[in-house]
Amino acid sequence: METITITSIRKETDSNFTDLITTVNYNLSVTIGGETESGSFQSTMGYPEVGEAIYTNYNSLTEDQVKGWVKGSPEYGGAFNSVKSIIQERTATNITDFPWS
């Protein structure tokens, strides 16, 4: 199970867009087998083509929409795997009963 909590966003205005979301900072919490770990991460949003239908006015954004952007960002897979590997390392079984003992 994974939970994304948006902690802050950065928005910019230029000659084409007003309040364009450029960066999303978030906390990612992952639970595997009852073990939970979390970390803070950042995703950079792509710049839409002028006239593309994907631009959403800032005042019309929803939390679920921004979370969807985070999950679709190139950085998200690395963030998820980073948190997941901490859990896997913490829960790994170390064997000390060697066959040559």
N, C-alpha and C positions, 0 to 999 in steps of 0.2 A: 504494500500500500504506500502511496506517495501523497504528500500534501504540499502544495505550493502556497506560500503566504507572500503577497506582494508587500515589500517594505518601502519602496520609493520608485518614482519614475522620473525620467528627464524628458522634457519636451522642448522643442525649438520651433521657431517661426522663421520662415524665409519667404521669398517672393512667390512660391507655389503653394505652401501649406501654412496653416495657422495651428499652433499647438500640436505639432507632429511628435509622436512618441519616438524617441531615439534610443533610449536605454531603460531597461527594467531591472531593478534590484529586487531580489527575492530570497526567501528562506525556503529550502527544500528539506522536508522531513520524510525519511523512508523507513518503513517497518517491514522486516523480513523475519518470519519465525518468532515473533514476539520481541525481537531486538529492534530498537529504534535509534537512528542516528540522524543528525541534521547538519546543514551547513548553509552559509550565505554565498550567493552567486549573483552574477550579472549577465544579462543577455542584451545584445545589441540588435535592435530592430532594423530591418532593411528599409531603404528609402523607396517609396512607391513611385511608379511612373506617373507623371502628371496626367490626370484624367482617368486613372485606374479606379475601379469600383472598390478596391480594398481599403481606401482611406476612410476612416471613421472620425467624425468630429469628436474632439476631446470630451465635450459634454454629453455625448451619446455612448461613450465607452461603458462596458460592464466589466466587472471583476473577472467573470468567466472568459470573456473575450481576451483580456490581457493575459490570463493564465494560458489560454490556448496559444497565443503568440509565443509565450515563453516555451511551452512544450514543443512547438514547431521550430524553435530557433536552433541554429547549428551548435550552440554551446550547451544545450540542455542534456544531450546524451552524455557528454563528459561529466557534467555536474552529477547526474544520476549515478553513473558508474563510479564516480569518486566516493559518494556516500555509501553506495552498495558495497564497495570493496572494503570500507572500514568495518562494516558489519560482518562481512565474510571473514576478515582477518581476526576480528574479535571472537568469533564463534568457531573458528577452525579447531579441529581436534589435533592435538599434538600427541603423537604416539611415542611412548618411551619403552615399550616392551618389544625389543628388537628380536628378530628370529635368530640372531647369532648369540644371544645372551645365554 
